[in-house]
Amino acid sequence: MFREAFPILSTPDLGRAMRFYCDVLGFESQYRFPTEGEPEFVTLRLESLKLGLGANPEVRPGRHFALWLYTDDVDEAVGRLRAAGVPILREPQDMPWGERIATAADPDDNQIHLGAAIT
């Protein structure tokens, strides 16, 4: 029925959100509208992942969205995020369902969950 999901995150500060998702998490800008001047919407890509960011000055920071990113090494990812000044909300821990997880926050206080299978 469905073949993919494309989450779009609204943010009051599109430039700040772009810097976080591109500079810290490694996404690359794939599309922007309008093409000239300040963008109102961008599509970001990281390998097979796609994320939309839309400017919306009425959105207030808060936990409106959660993003799960799977990695090979949660502890290494947390260290990299911490070094970039990203708030870590939950330190890495092993969960009973077989994943090691941690939680960070983006500049709008949305949760970024990191996960890896315990091997």
Stockholm file with secondary structure:
# STOCKHOLM 1.0

chainA/1-119         MFREAFPILSTPDLGRAMRFYCDVLGFESQYRFPTEGEPEFVTLRLESLKLGLGANPEVRPGRHFALWLYTDDVDEAVGRLRAAGVPILREPQDMPWGERIATAADPDDNQIHLGAAIT
#=GR chainA/1-119 SS CCCCCCCEEEESCHHHHHHIIIIITCCEEEEEESSSSSCSEEEEEETTEEEEEEECTTCCSSSCCEEEEECSCHHHHHHHHHHTTCCEEEEEEECTTSEEEEEEECTTCCEEEEEEECC
#=GC SS_cons         CCCCCCCEEEESCHHHHHHIIIIITCCEEEEEESSSSSCSEEEEEETTEEEEEEECTTCCSSSCCEEEEECSCHHHHHHHHHHTTCCEEEEEEECTTSEEEEEEECTTCCEEEEEEECC
//
